[in-house]
């Protein structure tokens, strides 16, 4: 198994590195080098900010207009498995356990924030949570394993609200707020990529913020009961600025990406790195050149990661310290699987795989 995984890692990193040799592509096109994003046909124009690849063959995507798609053939075809009557919901996150079981999060004020779960590949869905507090607005969710997961809401009564499940998303409970630091004035999370709440290992979880005077990352080592908050160098001070996406390859090494999502505004420091579990953050020496909403470590790599946003994809090979743009297609989120595949999704029904030419 170890040798097989090393071979997968080398092949995938080679595919990502080959992107750096490609001539810049027009938006929506695959670069002409040996590797790049291969856009798959989805048959919809929904915007997919929620993405959950399971392995090389299976992936789920959740997006606007209540749309949920699933593939079991590596993206060659996608099946629309949207919940019945969900056309008015905005799905922004999805967590999948296999080809049959997945949980999706709908965002919005009050009852627009909901969680739905399927156990039969999307043939039927069960609503397991509906927010009844008009002050709450849920943004993201994450799972530690097949049973334990969390979802987060923007601050209510001055503190972020955390929702917890212990049964794979079948039921949810609001956690006590005593261990949550006070939110900054104007601070909130961003439901841009399903990566404002991420976990690594059985108990560690991180929450990304923006909108306040500083962009912060909050960390919990006990599945959301107690938290500590740390400032990051990513610019904030405006409702459109902050940390939009996080990725931790273990409980120590993390990358933060963000910026200002407005098209006419620059994002001069859109990346930061942590090597101590989020206790401190350093600015990327060469950050992504523009706002980025999603980030993912390449599987089994200690140094390579991808970041995506509306204006392109960037690659780092030194753990997030320096980045290089390798594609100009528009994507909102990115994720990689244990068996060596990376996927990205975004506007106009675009879902792609990182692929090499034979």
Buried (B, 14 or more C-beta within 10 A) or exposed (E): EEEEBEEBBEEBBEBBBBBBEBEEBEEBBBBEBBBBBBBBEBEBEBBBBBBBBBBBBBBBBBBBBBBBBBBBEBBEEBBEBBBEEBEEBBBBBBBBBEBBBBBBBBBBBEEBBBBBBBBEBBEEBEEBBBBEBEEBBBBBBBBBEEEBBBBBBBBBEEBBBBBBBEEBBBEBEBBEBEBBBEBBEBBBBBBBBBBBBBBBEEBBBBBBBBBBEBBBBBBBBEBBBBBBBBBBBBBBBBBBBBBBBBBBBEBBBBBBBBBBBEEEBEBEBBBBBBBEBBEEBBBBEBBBBBBBBBBBBBBBBEBBBBBBBBBBBBBBBBBBBBBBBBBBBBBBBBBBBEBBBBBBBBBEBBBBBBBBEE
